[in-house]
Amino acid sequence: MKTIKKKILSPFLILIILLPIITLLAFNICINIYVRNTAKEELRNTAQTMNTLIKRELITDVLVDDSQQLNGVILKLNGALKASKLALNTELLIFGKNGNLIYPRSDTDISFLNNESIQIIYNKMVNNEKNDVETLRIEGNKYLMLSDNLAKQSIKRETKLVFVTSLSSANGLITMVNTILFIIMLFFIGIGIIVANIISNKISRPVVALSRITEEIGEGSFENLTQRTEIEEFHMLENSISLMSQKLHAYDNAQKAFLQNASHELRTPLMSIQGYSEGIENGVLTDTKKAASIINNESKKLNILVDQLLTLSRIENQTYGKTLEKLDLCNVLKEYHQRLEGIALKEQKAVELILPENSVFVMADDNLLSQAIVNIASNCIRYAKHTVRVHLSKQNGLITIKISDDGNGINEDDLPHIFERFYKGNKGNTGLGLAIAKSAIEFLGGKIVAYNDESGAIFNIELSVSK
């Protein structure tokens, strides 16, 4: 498995190395084509110029094979050819009708050709019927050749002028340019590798550091992040991991507190049940009926507590099998009101239900909604002086269920914590009722808030209207 550094560095290295090589190859192809085409054009121009000079210089009729006059004229023309910049690295050859070399008399008069080269050139000339520029490779060197008949009509048609251009100087220049380019490319490839390595390190180091931090978080270390980077995306990732760490830390503390509180809440009725059952078993308690009644009551409390814990756990773990159905809140709240009146009668208090004239519908789970509303209303009944009001209203696509009491309100110190699990204020029971209410409402897509006003405590539940 590749590291992120290798994953980033590999494409850079391939690009850094291949791009100069491809550039160098493309340059060589283009420069060779350019040099060859330019040399061919110059060779054609040279031949045309020489033909023009021959027409002007060859005034009298002469014989090719033995004429001193023609020889002198050719020497003069060759001198002109050498002086012309058009004929740089170009030699003139004249062949007779029998293939004999009329000019030059020996290969010592030619700068870059020998007898073997001249014979190869002659053979090529014989086979070249179109008199076009030909490319030759002789002893590893490249040449361009152009042959033509002497232009003077009095001279025999078999006499041939051959112009030969050597590409050695151009090839030498190309080789020197390639060497310079290769050195420059090597330099920049080295620079590119260093830069790519620096960039890959800048990217991989924060990733490695963040990986170590996540491992520490996984092991239970939730300290704040100290890693910082200049890359915006990594900075966002650091902030996300830091926020995740804080939430996990809070969740871990909540879980520990939950286990501690749950153990305490479960232990109390269990100890009571155990104590009374042992008293009956050992004959210590004579009033067994009273002891059995206490055991029964504590068992009911224990059963209620376990049910609440299971409900809260299922809601928060998203494993609660909710069944959403279209409910008429007016009818539903009337049913809840009947249940609440029984609780209120024991406390010698009243529950008022205020409903709108028209029906209000909502998509909700009846069981979850009833637990939320009954838990909140029961809490209000416990702290109310005389009356608890449940008011239903609809406005701007939102349903509001307002549950209020005429008590002294929620203690300001308790207000931020009343929806926390096992948090119990004055007169509190298990500390799970409001936690279940909040989780249930949020599970149904709504929200719940609590606050005080002049008349007492108020709980506002907001839900979306069913379409």
N, C-alpha and C positions, 0 to 999 in steps of 0.2 A: 504494500500500500504506500502510495507516494505522500510525502509531506506537502503542506500547502506552499512551502517555499519552493520545492521542486516543481510543483504544479504551475506556479507562476513563472519560475525561472526558465523552464524548458522551452515554452513558446518564444520567449524573448531571445534565448540563445539561438534557436533555430532561425528566427527572423534576422538576428544580427549577423549570423554567419552566411545564410543563404542569400540575403539581399545583396551584399557586396559581390558574391560570386556570380549571381545572375547579372548584376550590373556590369561586371568585368567581361563576362561572356558576350552580353549584348553590345558592349562597346567595341570588342574585337570584331564581331561580325559586321557591325556598321562601318567601322573604320577601314576594314579590309575591302568591303564593297565599295566604299568611297574612293580609296586609294586605287583600286583596280579600274574603276570607271573613269577616274580622273586621268590615270596613266594612259588608258585606251584613247581617250579624247585627245590628249596631248600628242600621242603617237600619230593619230590620224591627221592632226593639224600640221605636225612636222612633215609627214609624207606629202601633204598637199603643198606646203611651202617649198619643199625640195623639188617637186614636179614643176612648179612655176619657175624656179631658178634654172632648172635644166632646160626648159623651153627657151629661156632667154640667152643662156650661155652656149648651147649647142647650135651654132649658126651654120656651120658647113657640114657637109656629109662626111662622116668618118666611119671607119670600121671599128667594131668593138674590140676585137681580139688583139689588134696590133697597133692601134693608133696612139701615138704619144700625145696628140692633142686632146683626145678624150680623157686620157689619164691625168693630164694636167688640169683639165676642167673639173674632173671628179675630186682631185685633191683640193682644188679651190672651193668646191661646194662643200666638201667634208669639213674644211676649216670654218666655213660659214655655219655649218651645222653645229660644230663644237662651240662656236661663239654665241649661238642662240640659246636663250633660257628655255625654249620649247624642247630642246633636245638634251636636257640634262640626263646623264646616264644612258644615252642612246647612241648606238653605233650603226654605221651604214655598211652594208655588204652588197656587192654587185656580182652576180653570177652570169656566166656566159651560157650559150645555147647548149653546150655539152655538160653543163653542170660545173665547169671549172670556175674557180674564184678569181675574178678579174681584180677586184679590190676588196680588201687590202691584199698585198702580195704575200704577207705572212701574218701569223696570229700574234706576232710581237707588236704589230701596229694597233692592236685592239686591247682595250683596257681590261675587259672582263670575259673574253671569249678565247677558246683554244680550237685546235683543229677538230677535235671530237665534237665540241659544241657546234662548230660551223657545219659539220656533216649532218648532225641531228636537225639543225635549222633548215638545211637544204632539203632533207627528206620531208620535213613538215611542209615546206613551201611547195614541193611538187604535188603533195596531196591536197593542198589548199586551193581549190578551184574558184572559190568565191572571193579570194584576195581580202578576207576579213581579218581582224585582229585575233590572233591565237595566243593561248596561254601555254607556256612550256615550263616543265620542271627538269632541270639538268643539274645533276650532281647535288641535289638538295636545294638548289636555288631556283627562284621563279623568274621567268622572263615573259615579256610580251613581244610578239612578232607581227609585222605587217609587211606583205610583199606586194610589188606592183611592177608592171612593164615600164620600160623607159618611155617617156612621153613623146620623144622625137620620132616621127614616122620614118625617117631615113635609117634609123637604127633598127636592127633586126628584132622582131617581136619576141624571140626567145630570151632576150637579155632581161634579167630581173634585178630590180632594186629591192633590197630587204632592209627594213629598219628593225632593230632589236633594242628593247628597253629593259634594263635590269631593275628588278624590284627590291634589290638587296638593301639599298639605302632607306627606302620606305619601310621595309620590314624591320630594319635596325631601329628606325625611329619608333615604330610601333612597339618593339620589344622594350625600348628604353621607357616609353610612356607606361607600358604595362608594369614594368618593374616599380616605377614611381607610384603608380596607382595601387599596386599590391602592398607596398610599404605603408602608404596612407591608410589603406583599408585595414591592414593588420593593426595599425595604431588605433583606428576608430572602433574596430572590433573589440580590442582590449578595453577601451573606454566604455563601450556599450556593455560589456560583461560586468565591469565594475559597477556601472550605474544600475543595471538590472539586478545585481546582487544586493545593492543598497536598498532598492525599491522593494524587492521581495522580503528582505529582512524587516523593513518598516511595516509591511503588511503582516508577516508571520509572527513577529514578536508579540504584538497585542493579542493575537488569536491564542498563542501559547499561554500568555499570562492570564487571559480570560478563562481559558480551559482549566488552569490550575485553580482559579478562584471558584469556578463552578464545582470543581471536585471538593474544595473546602466547604462550600455550601452544602453539598451532598453529604458530607461527613458531620454536618451540624454546626459549622462555624459561620455565623451570620454577621460578621463584622463588616463595616462599610468598606466600599471599594476605594483603593488608593491609586489604582491604575488610571493613567490619563494618556490620551493620544491626540494627535493633531487631525486625524482622519475623522470626518464628521460621522460617517456610518458607524465606525467603531465607538465613537463617543456616544452615539445613540444606543448602541448595544450595551455599553457600560452602564448607562443610565437605566436601561431596561433590567439588566442583571441586578443592579443595586436595588431597584424597586422590588424586583422579585425576591431578593434576599430579605428586604424589610418585611414583605408580606409573609414570607415563609417563617421568618423569625416570630412575627406576631401570631401566625397560625400555630407555630410550635408551642409558644407560651400559652396560647388559648387551649391547645390540646392538653398540655400538662395541667393547666388550671381546671379544665373540664374533668380530667381523670381524678384529680384531687377532690374536686367538689362532688363529683358523682359518687366517689368512694365514701365521702363523708355523709352524703344524703342517704345512701343505701345502708351505710353502717348503723345509723341511728334507729330506724325501724327494725333492722335485723337484730340489733343488740336487745331492743325491747322485747321482741318476740322470743329470742333465745332466753332472756332472763325470766320471763314469765313461764315459759314452757319448762325450764329447769326447776323453777319453784314448785310448779304443779307436780312434776315428776318426783321430786324429792320430798313432797309433802310439807314443804315450808309454808305454802299459801293455802289457807283454809277456804278462802272465798274463790273457788275455782271458776265460778260463773263470771265474776268480774274480770279475772285474769284472762279467761277465754274471750271475753268481749274486747279487751284491750288488744289481745293477739289478733283478733279479727279485724279491728280497726287499723292496726299497724300493717297488716297484710294488704288491706285495701289501699292504704297510702303507698306501700311498696309497689303494688300493681300499677297504680296510677303513674308513679314515678318512672317505672320501666317503660310503660306505654309512651310517656312523653319523650323519654330518651330515644326510643326507637323511631318515633315520628320525626323528631328533630334530626336524627341521623339520616333517615331516608330522604328527607327534604334537602338537606345540605349536600348529600352525596349524589343527588339527582337520580335516586333509585326509587323514589316514591311513584307508584303507578297512578298518576293523576288521570282523571276522566273529565275532560272539559265538556260541558254541556251548556246550553242556553238557559239561563236562570232568570226568572222574574224576581228581581231583588225585593219588590214590595211583598210578594208572597213569602219569599225566603225569610225576610226579616221578621215577618209576623210569627213564623214558626220559632225563630230564635228568641223572639220576645217572650213567648210562652215559657220557654225553658228558663229564661233569665228571671221571670217573675217569681218562680219557685225559689231561686237563690235569694232574690231580694226580700221575700217574705220572711225568711229566717233572720235576715238582718234588720227587719222592720223598716225597709226602705222601698222606694218605688222606681219603676223603670218606665220612662215615657218613650213612645215610638212616634216619630214625625216623618210622614211619607208624602211624596208629591202626588198630585191628582192622577197623573198618567203613569202607566207601568214603565219600569226601567229594566232593560235587559242587559245581561253581561255573560260572557263566556267564562265559566269558572268551574272548579271542583267543589261541589257542595260540602264535602267533608272538611276540606282544608279551609274553606271560607268560614264555616261554622266554628271551627276551632279558633280561628283568628278573632272573630267578632265576640264569641262567648268568653274567650280568655281575657280580652281587653275589657269587656263590659263587667265581667266578674271582678276584675281588678278595681274598676271604678266603683262598683258596689261596695267593696271592702273599705274604700277611703271616703265615700260620699257621706254627707251629713243626712240628707233626706232623699235626693232624687238623682237618677242617672238618665241622661237623654241620649237617644240614638236617632240621628237626623240624616235622612237620605236626600241627596240633591243631584241634579245633572246640569252641567253647563260646559259649553264649548267642547263637546265630545268626551268629557271626563265625568266619571261618577265619583262623588265624594260621600263617604260614610263618616259622619262626625259623631264620635262618642265622647260625652263630657259628663263631669260630675260637679256637685256643688260643695266639694270638700275644700281642704286647705291648699290643694295643689301639690305637685311633686317637688320634693326637696331639691333645691338647686344643685346640691352636690350629687344627688342621685340621678338627675335628669340625663346626663350624658351616658349613663351606664344601664339604664333600665331595660334595654333590649339585649343585654349581654346574658349569656347562659349562667345560671346559678347566682346571678346578682339579686340579692334580696334587700329591699328597703325595710322600713318599719311596717310591720304586719304582713310581711311577705311569707309565702309558703315555700315552694320548691325553687323558685327563681327561674322556672322554665316556661311559664305561661306566655310572657311577653316575647321571649326569644322565639318560641314556636309561632306566635302570631306574626312577627316580622318576617321570619323565613317563609311562612306560608304565603303571605301577601306578595313578597318578592318573587316566589316560585310561580305565582299566578300572573306575573308581569306588572304588578302594581307597586305602590310604595306607601310607606307609613311613617308618620312623624308624630312626635309628642311635644307639647308645650303647655305653658300655664297662661291663664288670663285672670281677670279679676274675679270670675265666678268659680274657678277651680282648674282641674286638669283637663286637657283636651287631647284626644287622639284622632288624627285625620288619616283615613284610608282612601287612596285614589286608585281607581280602576278604569280601564278603557270601556267605552260603550260598545256593545255588540251590534254589528251591522245586520 
